[in-house]
Amino acid sequence: MITPIDAENLVKASQGASLLADDLRSLAQSADPFLAELAVEMLRAATELELKLKRLTTAVSA
């Protein structure tokens, strides 16, 4: 069973990952091709983390 503090930390981590992914999506549209490419690479990792945290949140909520 997950504690209330763990649940709160999980929600905050999920929200943080979502905000990071949103910011990286914006950065990936940069006019600077090098910066945009780096942002795309980081966006892939951030999106994967975001999805894993959402799945974990769903799993512990059920």
MODELLER restraints for C-alpha pairs under 7 A, 6 or more apart:
rsr = mdl.restraints
at = mdl.atoms
rsr.add(forms.Gaussian(group=physical.xy_distance, feature=features.Distance(at['CA:10:A'], at['CA:57:A']), mean=6.80, stdev=0.5))
rsr.add(forms.Gaussian(group=physical.xy_distance, feature=features.Distance(at['CA:14:A'], at['CA:50:A']), mean=6.13, stdev=0.5))
rsr.add(forms.Gaussian(group=physical.xy_distance, feature=features.Distance(at['CA:14:A'], at['CA:53:A']), mean=5.45, stdev=0.5))
rsr.add(forms.Gaussian(group=physical.xy_distance, feature=features.Distance(at['CA:14:A'], at['CA:54:A']), mean=6.38, stdev=0.5))
rsr.add(forms.Gaussian(group=physical.xy_distance, feature=features.Distance(at['CA:17:A'], at['CA:46:A']), mean=6.47, stdev=0.5))
rsr.add(forms.Gaussian(group=physical.xy_distance, feature=features.Distance(at['CA:17:A'], at['CA:49:A']), mean=6.82, stdev=0.5))
rsr.add(forms.Gaussian(group=physical.xy_distance, feature=features.Distance(at['CA:17:A'], at['CA:50:A']), mean=5.16, stdev=0.5))
rsr.add(forms.Gaussian(group=physical.xy_distance, feature=features.Distance(at['CA:18:A'], at['CA:50:A']), mean=5.92, stdev=0.5))
rsr.add(forms.Gaussian(group=physical.xy_distance, feature=features.Distance(at['CA:20:A'], at['CA:46:A']), mean=6.89, stdev=0.5))
rsr.add(forms.Gaussian(group=physical.xy_distance, feature=features.Distance(at['CA:21:A'], at['CA:43:A']), mean=5.89, stdev=0.5))
rsr.add(forms.Gaussian(group=physical.xy_distance, feature=features.Distance(at['CA:21:A'], at['CA:46:A']), mean=5.51, stdev=0.5))
rsr.add(forms.Gaussian(group=physical.xy_distance, feature=features.Distance(at['CA:21:A'], at['CA:47:A']), mean=5.99, stdev=0.5))
rsr.add(forms.Gaussian(group=physical.xy_distance, feature=features.Distance(at['CA:24:A'], at['CA:39:A']), mean=5.67, stdev=0.5))
rsr.add(forms.Gaussian(group=physical.xy_distance, feature=features.Distance(at['CA:24:A'], at['CA:43:A']), mean=5.58, stdev=0.5))
rsr.add(forms.Gaussian(group=physical.xy_distance, feature=features.Distance(at['CA:25:A'], at['CA:43:A']), mean=6.67, stdev=0.5))
rsr.add(forms.Gaussian(group=physical.xy_distance, feature=features.Distance(at['CA:27:A'], at['CA:36:A']), mean=6.20, stdev=0.5))
rsr.add(forms.Gaussian(group=physical.xy_distance, feature=features.Distance(at['CA:27:A'], at['CA:39:A']), mean=5.96, stdev=0.5))
rsr.add(forms.Gaussian(group=physical.xy_distance, feature=features.Distance(at['CA:28:A'], at['CA:36:A']), mean=4.19, stdev=0.5))
rsr.add(forms.Gaussian(group=physical.xy_distance, feature=features.Distance(at['CA:28:A'], at['CA:37:A']), mean=6.71, stdev=0.5))
rsr.add(forms.Gaussian(group=physical.xy_distance, feature=features.Distance(at['CA:28:A'], at['CA:39:A']), mean=4.93, stdev=0.5))
rsr.add(forms.Gaussian(group=physical.xy_distance, feature=features.Distance(at['CA:28:A'], at['CA:40:A']), mean=5.43, stdev=0.5))
rsr.add(forms.Gaussian(group=physical.xy_distance, feature=features.Distance(at['CA:29:A'], at['CA:36:A']), mean=5.98, stdev=0.5))
rsr.add(forms.Gaussian(group=physical.xy_distance, feature=features.Distance(at['CA:30:A'], at['CA:36:A']), mean=5.19, stdev=0.5))
